C-alpha cells in the first residue's frame, strides 16, 4: 500500500512536470512575452529598441548614457535596413506573429495608425513631457481613433532648396507659387544649363508624398474630415497636373521619374538642379565643406498653387509593443528620449529635426542651422498622412496609378478617377 502510494504520487508529480514543460514549450513557440507577464516583473526590466538604420550613430551614444544610469533596465538597439519598405515589412511580420522581441519601436509616422489598428502597439498614457513643450502639429501623428498610441520623436517637413547664387545673380526672389517656380525653372535652367526642378517621382512612398503635397497645395485632399474619399476633385486634378505638365514642358526632367531622396539630393549637390523638393537633412549635406554647392544653397517653404504650399508631415514616432513584458521601463525610456537634452542631440548629432518647440528658436542652434525657422513654419503648415490601418495599400495604389499619369500613359483625369475607385475599394474592405 505504502509503496503504491509513493509510486502514485511520483506518477502525479511527473505528470505535473510534464504538463508544465508542455505549457512552457507552447508559450515559447507562440511568441509569448519573454520574462513572463508584466505583473511578474513589475513592468520593469531590460528593453530592446528597434529602428531603421542609424546613419550617424548618435542613437547608440544616447542609449549608452541610459544604460550607464540604469543598468537593470539596459537597452539593446536593433537596427534594421535603411529602406523604409524593408523596415515596415520586418516589423509587420514580427508583430503579426505576436513576438515580444522588440519592446520599443521607432516607426514612421505613417505606420502609427496601422500598428494601432491591428492591436500591435499599446496606448501611451504617460510620457512625463507636457504637450506644450512639443510642436503642436506633431501631436496629430500619434493619435488613432481619439487615443494616443505613440509619442513623437522626430518630425519632418519638405523644403524647397534652390541655388541662391543663381537667383541672386538674376535679382530674383525664390518662388512662392507654382507659376513662379515654373517660370524660373524654365528660363534659368536653359540659361545655366541645369535641370529645373525635381522631387522624388519613382513609384514608392516618396511619390505618394510628392503627389499628396501637390494635391494639398492646390487645396485638395485624399480624404475629408469624416474619412470620406475626396480624390476625384478639380483641386486634386490641379495638383496632379502641376507635376504632369512640368514633365511635359521639360522643366521637371525625365530623370526625376527615377529619383528617390538620395538620388535627387546627389543631383542637386552635384550642381545639376536649380530647385529641389526634399527633407531637411539635405541642407546639412549640401552645405558641408567639400560640397560643390556649399555656400550657394537657399531654402524656403514649398510653393503652392496660389501661395505657400502644404506639405506632408514626415518623421518617426516611438511606440511600445503591446506584448512587451516591461511597459513601465519602456514608458520611462520614451520620456528620456523626449527630454530636451536628447532632443538637442537628435538635431546636433543625428541631423534630424526634433519635436521640442523651444529648439527651433534657440539662437545658438539657429546660427548653426539657419533653416530651422523655415522648417518650423513648414512643419506647422503640413498635414499628417491618412490615418488608416490600410494606409500601406493606399500608398501603393497612389504611387502606381499616378506614376502612369506622370509617364504619360494615362491622362491625369483618368488616373484620378481610377485612383478614387481603388482607394474606396481599399478603405471599404
N, C-alpha and C positions, 0 to 999 in steps of 0.2 A: 504493500500500500504506500509506504513512505517513498520507496524508490519510484513508484508510479507517479506520485505527486510531483516529485522533483523533476522527473522526466517530462511531465506535462507542462510544468512551469517553464522548463528550458525551451520546450517547443513554442510556448506562447511568447517568450522573450525573443526567440529567433524570428518568430513571425512579426513581432512589432518592429524589430530591427530591419527586417526585410522590407516591411511596408514603408518605414521611414526612408530607407535608401531609395525606394522606388519614387517616393514623393519628391525627394531632393533631386533625383535624376531628371524627373519630369519637369520640375521647376527650372532647372538649368537649361534643359533643351528648349523650353518655351521662351527663353529670354527673360525670365523673372529678374527683378532688380537685384543687382549684386549687393551683398551686405544685408539682405533682408529688408523688411518694410521700414519706413521712416521712423515708426514708433520704437523700433528696436535700437535705433542709434540716436534717438533724439533729433533726427533730421540733420545730423552733423557728421562730417567725415570728409575724406578726400574727394576731389572732383576731377572730372575730365571736361575740358573745353574743346569744342571742335570749331574750326574756322576754315575758310578758304586760305590759300597760301599767303603767309605774312611776308610780303615782298621786302620790307625794310628791316624785319627782325625786331621791331620795337616791342611787340606783344610779349615776346619771350622775356624781355627785361622787366616789363610791367608785372608779369606774373611771378617772376623771380623775387621781386620785392614782397609780394603777397606771401610766397612760400617761406621766406625768411621770418616774417612776422607771425605766420600761422602754420607751423609745421604739421599740426594734427589735421589740418584741412588742406593739405598740399594739392596743388593744381597741376595736372598733366595737360599739355597742349597738344592737340592732334591737328595737323594741317592736311587738308585735302587739296586736290589740284587747283590751279589758278582759275580755270574756266568755270564760270558760274553754273553752266548747264550740268557739268560733271559733279560739282558740289551738291546741287539740288538733287540729282539722281541718287547719289550715295546716301545723303541724309534721308530722303524719302524712303529708300529701301530699308535702311536701318530702323527708322521709326515705325514704318508699317509693320515690321516683323515683331514689334514690341520690345526691342532691345533697349537696355539701360546703359549701353556702352558709353554714351555721351550724356553728361549732366546738363551742361550749359552750351547752347548753340548760338553761334554768331551767324545770323541768317539775313539774307537780302530782305529789304522792307516789303518787297512784293510777295514774299512767301509767308508772311505772318498770318494772313487770313486763311490760307490753305492749311497750314500746320495746325492752327487753332480749330478750324472747321472739322478737321479729321481727328481731333482729340489727342494730338501728339504732344502738345505743349500745354503747360499748366497756366492758369490765370496768375497774374502777378499782382499781389495785393499790397506790397510794401517795397519801397526802394530806399527810403531814407533821404531822398532828394526831392525838394518841392518842385512842383510844376513850373513855378515862376522862374526857376533857375535855368530852364530849358527853352530853346527856340519854340515858339508856340506851334508852328506848323508840323514839327516832327512828332508831336503827341498823337496826331491823327493816324500815324503809321502803325501804332501799336495796339489799336483797338479793333475788336471784331464783335459785332452784334452788341455793342454797348459795354463791353468789358475789356480790360487790358490783359493781353497775353504776352507782353514783352516790354522791354524798356528800350528807348532809342539809344544808340551808341555812337554811330557815325551818320552824318547826313550828307547829302549831295544834291546839287542842282547844276544843270548845264549852264555854261557861259559861252559867249561869243568871243573867240580870240581873233585878233586882227593884227596886221602888220602896221604898227603905229608909225614906223619910219616912212612908209609909202603914203599913208593918209596925211601925215604932217607935211610931206613934200608937196602934196597936191592941195594943201589948205582945206582939207575935208574933216568933218566930224565923223565919228563912227556911226554906222547906220542904226536907226531906231525903228524903222519899219521895213517890211519886205520889199517895198518898191525901192527904197534907198539901197538896201542890200543888193538887189538885182542890178540896179544901175551901176553901182560901184564895182561889183564883182564882174560885170560885163566889160566895162570900159577899162578899168585898171588892169585886169588880168591880161588883156590883149597888149596894153602899153608896156607892162612889165614882164610879159612872157611867163605868167604864172597861171595856175588854175584859180578859179574864183572862190567858190565856197564848197565845203563838204561837211557832211555829218557821217553817221555810221549807217550805211544803207544795205549792208549784207543781210540776208534774211535770217535774223536771230533776234534775241531780246532787244538788242540795240536798235534795230529797225523799228520794232514795236514802239520803243520810247520816242524815237525821232518822229514817227508818224503821229503818235499821240500828242506830242508837243505842238506839231504843226496844226492839228485839228483844234486843240485847246487855244492856240494863239490866234485862231480865226474865229473864236467864240463858240466852237463846237465841243462835243464830248462823246465818249463812248457809251456811257450810261448816265441816266438822270438821277436826281436826288433820292428817288424811291427805288432805284435799281432797274428802271426801265431802259431798254436798249435804245440808244439815240444815234446810231452810227450813220444812217442814211438821211442826212440833212444838208441843206445848202452850205452851212458853215463848215461841216466836215469835208464837203467836196472842195471848198475853197482851200482848206488846209492841205489836202492831198495834192491839189493842183499846184500849190506853191512848189512842191518837190518835183512833180512830173514836168511842169513847164520849165523849171530850171534845168533839168536834164536835157529836155528837148532843145532849149536855147543854147546850151553849152556852158553856161556859167556855173553849173554843177557838172564836174567832169564825170565821164562814164566810169572812171576808176573808183568813184565813191560807192558804186554798187557792190564793190568787194571790200569796203572798209569796215573794220571794227575799231574799237577805241585806240588801240596801239598803232595800227597801220595808218590811221588818219593822223594821229599825233606825230608819227615819224615823218609823214609827208609835209605837215606844217613846219615841223622843226627843221626839215631839210631845205626850207625856203620854196617849196612847190605850191603852197596855198596862200591866198590872200586872207581868207576868212575860214574859221573852223568852229564848228559846234562840238564841244567836248566838256569833260568834267574838270574840276579844279586842279587835279594833280598835274595837268598839262602845264600850268603856269610855272611850277617849280622846276620841271624838267627842261622846258623850253628856255627858261631864263638862267639856267645854270651856266657856270663858266665852261667854255668849250662848245656850247650850243651855237650853231650858225646864226640863230636869230636872237641870241642874248642881247638885251637892251633894245630890242626892236618890237617887242610884243605889248599890245594893249588888250584890255578885257572890259567888256560891257555886258549887261543882261541880254538875253536873246531878244531879237526884234520880233514883232508880230505883224499882223495884218494892218493894224491902224496905230500901233504904238508898241510898248513893251510886251513881249510875248509871255506865255505862261508855260513854264517847264513842268517836268515830272520829277517828283522827289525821288532821289536815289538814297543810297546809304545802306546801313545794316542795323538790325535790332538784336538784342540779347534775349533769348528765351530759355526756359527751363523745361527739360524733358519731363513729361507727365509721369514717367516711371522712375525718375531719379530717387534714390534712397536718401539723399542728403539735401532736401529742398531748403532747409534753413541756412546751410553753408552757401548754397547757390544764391539765395537772396542777398546774403552779405557780400558775395563776390560781385553781384550786379551793382550794388551800391558803391563798392570800391571802384569799379570801372567807370562809374558816372561821376566820381569825385572830381573836383576842379583840377587837382594835380594830374591825375591820369588823363583827363580830357585835354589838358595842355600838351601832354606828351603825345596824345593821338595826333595833334597838329604838328608839333615840332619834331617829333621822332618818326611818326608814321606817315606824315604828309597827307593826312586825311582830315576832312572838315569835322570839327567837334560839334556836339549838340548843346554845349553850355553857352548861353547867350552872352555872358559877360566877356568871353574871349574874343568876340567879334568887334569889341570897342576898346580892347586893351591897347594903349598907344604903342607899347613896345612890339606887340605882335603885328599891329597894322603896319608899322615901319618895315618889319621883316617880311610880311605877307600883304602887300598892298592891295591884293584882290579881295580881301576879307569883307570890306563894306559892300562891294558889288555882290559878293556871294550871299551875304546876309539878305540883301534885297531879293535876290533870285530865289533863295530858299523860302522867303516869306510869300512870294507870289506863286510858287509852284504847288502842284496838287499831287496827292497820293494816288497811286495806281488803283485800278479796280480792285475792290475788296471782295474776293470770291475764292472759295475752295477750289474752283476750276480755273483760276487765273492762268496757269501754265498752258492749258488748252486754248484759252482765248488768245494768249500772246502768240502761240504758234500759228493760229488762224490769221491774225493781223499781219504777221510778218510774211506768210506765204501769199496771201491774197494781194496785199499792197505792193509786194515786190513785182508781181505781174503787171501792175499799173506803171510802176517806175521803169520797167524794161520795155514798156510799150506794147506788151502782149494783150493787155486788157485796157479798155477805156476807164478813166477814173470813176465815172458814174456807175459803170457796170461793176467795177471792183467793190464799190461801197455797198451796192445792193446785195451782192453776193456775201460780203462780209457781215452785213446786217443779219442776213438769214443764218449764217454759220454761228454768229455769237448768240443769237436767240436759241438755236438748237442746243448749244453747249450749256447755256445757263438754265435751260428748262428741262434738262435731263432728269 
